Amino acid sequence: MTITHINLETGAATELTRDAPRPLVPNVCVWLDVSAPTEDDLAWLERAYDLHPLAIEDCRHFEQRAKVEAYAGYLFISVDAVTRRDGALHVYEMETFLGADYLITVHRKPIPALDAMRTRCAADHRTGAYRADWLFYQIVDQLVDALFPLLDQIEDEIDALEDEVLGAATRETVERLFRLKRQLIELRKVVGPLRDAMDALADTRYEIIEARTALYFRDVYDHLVRIYDLIETSRDLLSGALDAYLSTISNRLNDIMKRLTLFTTVFMPISFLVGFGGMNFTHLPFDNAIAFASVLLLIALFPAAMLIYYRRSGWI
């Protein structure tokens, strides 16, 4: 089994066996962490804590948006943890059962906030006095606070991309623009439902959440509102950078077309003169030195005159 009991007083972690009874610690909240749950793990949780099959089903598939559902004697809460490594965004779902005296966290991948909470329990014995709702707040608060430096990284990359767009943009620049835009969209999908879930916990509708703890969930909600606004601002900046890139490309194309058009118009009279002079008529044109010199003079004068005209007109 992969169910671990973390002792809040000592930080000690004990793995439970398949036949283990429901752990009880007098006057101390029980925290069970379930990593990569198996069918046996979920069956044990359902049996030991009388959990609803629908909530267990959500833990089986991990395809939920952040939400809060009230069941008899406990809350079922889905939240998402977000990390960013090597420019790639990783979203890890965590299902939580929050009871009056227990907290059960279920996840497939390691979540930094849970590891940090374990370390804190081992270093600070005061965590033994935590209620379940306060323990869950501490975990969620770390999940949300981790989004701020993540967004700072994205904003720094956007600033660098804006400089590249105005300088010498390449295809890689465009790919990075679209990659960041996709990441911001994914972040918005995570933060929006999570914000609504924290808003629900900040309300006093659930008896399991104490009124003083609900105030702290309200603070987490405020942070998520700020984060959502930062995401929208970053998306606007990316859209502006993309528009600037497209405008730059359009201006370069127009400049190229302008130059090609000028070259075409400059050499058009020459093509006419050469074509006319090369027609197969008697005495045309090069059996006469004066005629030949006249054609050469016209070939030289026409482009020069056109270039002078274009420059005075401000076209070049």
N, C-alpha and C positions, 0 to 999 in steps of 0.2 A: 504494500500500500504506500501511497505517497502523501498521507495525511500527517502533518507535523503539528504537534502541540507546542506553542511557544509560551513559556512561563513568563508573564509580565514582570514578576518580581526579580527573577534572576537572569532572564534572557535565554535560559536553557531550552534547547529544542529536543523534543522526544517524538519519534515516529510511532504512530499507533499501529497495532496489528489488526488483522481482519476481525478478530473476536474481541477486541478491546471494548470495554464499556465506555459510555459517554464520560469524558473527563470532567471532574468537578473539583474546583479549588475554592475552599471557603472564603467568602468576602473578596474574591479576586475574579476579574473577568477572564473567561477562557477564550484564547485566540487559537483557532485552528487554521493553518495555511495548507491549502491543497494545490500541489503543483502537478500539471499534466494528469488530471484525474482519469482513472480507469473506471470501468463499469462497476467494479467491486467498491471503489471509493465512493461513487455516487450512491450506490445501494446502501452502504453503511451510513452515509450522511442522512439519507432519506429515512432510514430505520431509527437511527439514534436520536435525531432531532425532529422527527415527524414533519419533514419538509414536504411541500406540495409537489406532486409529480411534474406540474408545468414548470416550476422553478428548476427542478432537477433537469428537465429537458433542455432548458436554456443553458445550463452548465455543460450539457453534453455536446451542443453544437457551437456555442460561442459565436453567434451571429446576431447579437443584440445591439441596439443603440442604447446610449445611456438612459436609464429610467429608474423609477422607484415604484415598487408594487407592494402593497400591504397585504400580508397574510395573517392568519390567527397567531398572535404572539411574536411575530417577527416581521422584518422588512426584507424584501429582496431588491437589491440595488445593483445595477450594472453601471460600471464606469470604464473609461479608457485611459490608459497610460500611453504617452507619446515620447519617443526618443528619436534622435537624429544622429546618424553616424555616416561619415564619408559622403555627406550630401544626400543621403537617402533617409526617408521618413519611415519610422516603424511604429505601428499602432498595436498595442497589446490590450486585449479586453480582460477585465476582471469582474467576476460575479461575486457578490457579497451577500451573506445572510447576517442580518443584524438583529440580535435578540436582546433581551433585557440584561443578560449576564454572559453573553457569548458573541463572538465575531468569527465568522467563517469566510475566508477569502479563497476564491477558486480561480486559477489562471493556468494557462498553458506554458507561457514563456516567463523567464525571470523578470521581475518588475523592480526597478531600483528603489522605489519608495518603500516597498515591503522589506527589502534588504536593509535599508536605512533604519526602518522602524525596529527591526530585530537587533541591530547594533545599538540602538538607543536603549532598548530594554536591558541589554547586557551591561550598559554603562551607567544607567540611571535607574536606581531601584524605586524611584518614585512612580515609575510607570505601573507598579503593582496596584496603585490606587485608581487607575484609569477605569472609567466606565466604558462599556462597549461603544456607545455613541461617540464618546470623546476619543477613543482609540481610532475609530473609523475616520473622525475628523482629521486627526493627525496624519493619517495616511493620505487622505484626499488632498489635504493642504499641500503636501509635498508633491503630489501628482500635478497639481495646478501650478505651483511655484516653478516647477521645472519647465513650464511652457514659456516663461519670460526670457530666459537666456536663449532658448531655441528660436524665438521670434527675433531676438537681437542678432543672432547669426544670419537669419534670412534677410533682415534689413541691411546688414553690412554687405551681403552678396548683391542685393538690389542696388545699393549705392555704387558698387564696383561695376555692375552691369550697365548702369546709366552712363558711367564714364566711358565704358567700351563702346556703347551705342553712339555717343557723340564723337568718339575717336575713330577707331578702326574696328568696326564690328565684323565678326565672322559668322559662319554657320554655327559654330559651337556656341557663340553668344546667344543666338536665337534658341538653340536647344536648351540652354540653361534657363532662359526666360520662361519657356513653356514648362520646363521641369519644376521651377519654383512656383509657377502658377498652379500646376496640378497639386503640389504639396499644400499650398494655401487653401485650395478647395477642400482637400482632404482634412486639413486642420479645422476648417469651418464646420465640416460635417461632424467632427468629434466634439468641438467646443459648444456648438449650439445645443444639442441634446443634454450635454453635461451641465450646461448653465441652467437649463430647465429643471434638471434633477436636483441641483443644489438649491434652487429656488423652492422646490417642494419640501426639502429637508429643513430649510430655514423657516418654514411655516410651523405653526404649533398644532398641525392637524394630527401628527403621529405621537402617541403617548410614549413610545420608546425613546424619542428624542426629547431630552430635557430642554426647558426654555433657555437656560444659559448656554447650552451647546448650540441651540438653534441660532443664536446670535453669531456664533463663529461660522456656521454654515452660510449665514448671510454675508459674512466677510468673504468667504470663498466665492460666493455668487458674484459679489462686486468685482473680484479679481477676474472672473470669467467674462464679465461684461467688458472690462478693459481689454482683455485679450481678444475678444471678438472684434472690438473696435480696431485694435492694432492689425488684426488679420485683414479687415476690410480696407484699412489705410494702405497696407502693403500690397493688396491686390490692385488698388487704384494706382499706386506707384508703378507696379509692373505693367499695367495697361498703358500708362503714360510712356514708359520706356519702350514698349512694343510699338506704340504709335510713332514715337520718335524714330525708331529703327526703320519702320516702313516709310516714313517721310524722307529719311536720309537715302534709302534705296531709291525711292521715286525721284528725288532730286538728282542723284547720280545718273539714273537712267535718262532723265531729261537732258542733263548736261552732255551725256554721250550722244544722244540723238541730235542735239544741237550741233555738236562738232561734226558728226557725220553729214548732217544736212549742209553745213557750210562747205565741207570738202566737196560734196556733190555739186553744189551750185557754182563753186569756183572752177571746177574742171568741166562743167557742162559746155561752156563756150569753146574750150579747147577741143572737146570731143567733136563739136559741130564743125570747127575749122579744119581739123584733121580729116574728118569724114568728107567734108566738101572738097578739100584739096586733093583727096585721094580718088575722086571719081574719074572714071576712064573716059575722058573727053580729049579731043585733039587740042593741043597747046595748053592744057590745064594740068597742073599749074607750073610744073617745075622745069619745063624746057626754057623758061624765061627767068633770069636771075633776079630781076626786079620783083616779079610776082612771088618768087620763092622767099625773098627777103621780107616782102610785105606780110606774107602769111606768118613767118616766124615772129615778126614784130607784133602782129595781132595776138599771137599765142602768148607772148610775154606781157602785153599791155592789159589784156582783158582780166586775167587773174589779179594783177596788181591793182587795177582800178576797182575791182570788186572788193578786195581786201581793205582798201582805203575807205570805201563806202561803208563796209560793215563796221569798221572800227569807229568811224565818225557817228554811226547810228547806235553805237553802244552794244552791238551784238556779240563782239569779241573783245 
